[in-house]
Amino acid sequence: MEYTIKVAGLPETERLAQRLASLLKGGEVITLEGDLGAGKTTFTQSLAKELGIRRTVNSPTFTILKQYEGRLPLNHLDVYRLADSDEDLGWDELFYGDAVSVIEWARYISEELPEERLDIEIRRSGDDGRIFCFRPSGSRYEALVKEIGL
């Protein structure tokens, strides 16, 4: 099942991410796909803010993983650089712990991802608009998307 929502600009993107974050309990895996500049990191920054993370959240493109502490711990991964790699970074520890894991460019590690997760694709729509496609896998994520109100 796919749930789609169109947002008009940055404030609506922030509200969507914050709504999602307010419903998280820990241990969720959220993947983000979209072209460069689609808003993956911006979405993650808003999600992190709602999780009570005070540090600056930016893309971990060169470090692959950044971890933050807040109401819930956050693993923020950008796996773009792993496109042609079979490196194991301890995926099980990251994806099956208490932290919320947000993975940008997740398709590059698709075989390592848990079956149950929330996949989000972000596409541009006009100058400032975005279209978010939520694809939940598993009953936990189906319920989460319904709670968001999509």
KALIN-V114879 format. One record per pair of residues at least 6 apart in sequence whose C-alpha atoms are under 8 Angstrom apart, sorted by the first residue. I is the first residue (numbers start at 1). J is the second residue. D is the distance in Angstrom with one decimal. If there is no record, write none. Layout:
<<I/J/D> <I/J/D>>
This chain:
<<1/135/6.2> <1/136/7.1> <2/133/6.5> <2/134/5.7> <2/135/4.8> <2/136/7.4> <3/133/5.6> <3/134/5.0> <3/135/6.6> <3/145/7.9> <3/150/6.1> <4/131/6.9> <4/132/5.6> <4/133/4.4> <4/134/6.2> <4/150/7.2> <5/131/5.8> <5/132/5.3> <5/133/6.7> <5/150/7.0> <6/129/7.2> <6/130/5.8> <6/131/4.4> <6/132/6.2> <7/13/6.3> <7/129/5.5> <7/130/5.4> <7/131/6.3> <7/132/7.8> <8/128/6.4> <8/129/4.4> <8/130/6.7> <9/128/4.9> <9/129/4.9> <9/130/7.0> <10/128/7.2> <10/129/7.9> <13/43/6.6> <13/130/7.8> <14/42/7.9> <14/43/6.5> <14/46/5.2> <14/47/7.6> <15/46/7.8> <17/43/5.8> <17/44/7.3> <17/46/5.7> <17/47/4.9> <18/46/6.0> <18/47/5.1> <18/49/7.6> <18/50/5.3> <19/148/6.4> <20/47/7.3> <20/144/7.9> <20/148/6.2> <21/47/5.3> <21/48/7.6> <21/50/5.9> <21/51/6.3> <22/50/6.6> <22/51/7.3> <23/144/7.2> <23/147/7.7> <23/148/7.8> <24/100/7.8> <25/72/7.6> <26/72/6.2> <26/73/7.7> <26/98/5.1> <26/99/5.3> <26/100/5.3> <27/95/7.0> <27/96/6.3> <27/97/5.6> <27/98/4.4> <27/99/5.0> <27/100/5.1> <27/101/7.3> <28/95/7.7> <28/99/7.2> <28/100/4.9> <28/101/6.2> <28/117/6.9> <28/118/8.0> <29/95/6.5> <29/100/6.1> <29/101/4.8> <29/102/6.2> <29/103/7.8> <29/114/7.8> <29/116/7.9> <29/117/5.1> <29/118/6.3> <30/100/7.7> <30/101/6.1> <30/102/4.8> <30/103/6.3> <30/117/6.0> <30/118/4.8> <30/119/5.8> <30/120/7.2> <31/102/5.7> <31/103/4.7> <31/104/6.1> <31/105/7.5> <31/106/5.8> <31/117/7.6> <31/118/6.3> <31/119/4.7> <31/120/5.9> <32/40/6.1> <32/102/7.2> <32/103/5.9> <32/104/4.8> <32/105/6.3> <32/106/6.7> <32/119/6.3> <32/120/5.0> <32/121/5.8> <32/122/7.3> <33/40/7.2> <33/104/6.1> <33/105/5.4> <33/106/6.9> <33/107/7.8> <33/119/7.8> <33/120/6.3> <33/121/4.7> <33/122/6.2> <34/40/7.1> <34/105/7.6> <34/121/5.7> <34/122/5.0> <34/123/6.0> <35/122/7.9> <35/123/7.3> <38/122/6.0> <38/123/5.9> <38/124/5.9> <38/130/7.6> <39/122/7.0> <40/104/6.7> <40/122/7.2> <41/58/6.6> <41/59/6.0> <41/104/7.9> <44/57/7.8> <44/76/7.9> <44/102/7.3> <45/57/5.6> <45/58/7.3> <48/57/7.5> <48/70/7.9> <48/74/7.4> <51/70/5.6> <51/71/5.2> <51/72/6.1> <52/69/8.0> <52/70/4.7> <52/71/5.5> <52/72/7.9> <53/68/6.7> <53/69/6.1> <53/70/4.5> <53/71/7.5> <54/70/7.6> <55/68/7.5> <59/76/7.9> <59/77/7.9> <59/78/6.7> <60/66/6.0> <60/76/7.1> <60/77/6.2> <60/78/5.5> <61/77/7.9> <61/78/5.3> <61/79/7.2> <61/80/7.1> <61/81/7.2> <62/81/7.7> <64/77/5.4> <64/78/5.1> <64/79/5.7> <64/81/7.6> <65/75/6.8> <65/76/5.7> <65/77/4.5> <65/78/6.6> <66/75/6.0> <66/76/5.2> <66/77/6.5> <67/73/7.2> <67/74/5.6> <67/75/4.7> <67/76/6.2> <68/74/5.1> <68/75/6.6> <72/98/7.8> <72/99/6.2> <72/100/7.0> <73/98/7.3> <73/99/4.6> <73/100/6.3> <74/99/5.3> <74/100/4.9> <74/101/5.9> <74/102/7.5> <75/94/7.3> <75/99/6.4> <75/100/6.1> <75/101/4.6> <75/102/6.2> <76/101/6.0> <76/102/5.0> <76/103/6.1> <76/104/7.9> <77/101/7.5> <77/102/6.1> <77/103/4.7> <77/104/6.0> <78/103/5.9> <78/104/4.7> <78/105/6.3> <78/106/7.8> <79/103/7.1> <79/104/6.3> <79/105/5.7> <79/106/6.5> <79/108/6.6> <79/109/7.4> <80/104/7.4> <80/105/5.5> <80/106/7.8> <80/108/6.7> <82/108/6.4> <82/109/7.5> <83/108/5.0> <83/109/7.7> <84/108/7.9> <91/112/6.8> <91/113/7.9> <94/101/7.1> <95/101/6.5> <95/113/7.7> <95/114/7.2> <115/137/6.9> <115/138/7.7> <116/136/7.7> <116/137/4.8> <116/138/4.9> <116/140/8.0> <116/141/7.4> <117/136/6.2> <117/137/5.3> <117/138/6.9> <117/141/6.4> <118/134/6.9> <118/135/5.9> <118/136/4.5> <118/137/6.1> <118/141/6.0> <119/134/5.9> <119/135/5.0> <119/136/6.1> <119/137/7.8> <120/132/6.6> <120/133/5.5> <120/134/4.6> <120/135/6.2> <121/132/5.7> <121/133/5.1> <121/134/6.7> <122/130/6.5> <122/131/5.7> <122/132/4.8> <122/133/6.6> <123/130/5.5> <123/131/5.1> <123/132/6.6> <124/130/4.6> <124/131/6.3> <125/131/6.4> <134/145/7.5> <136/142/5.4> <136/145/7.2>>
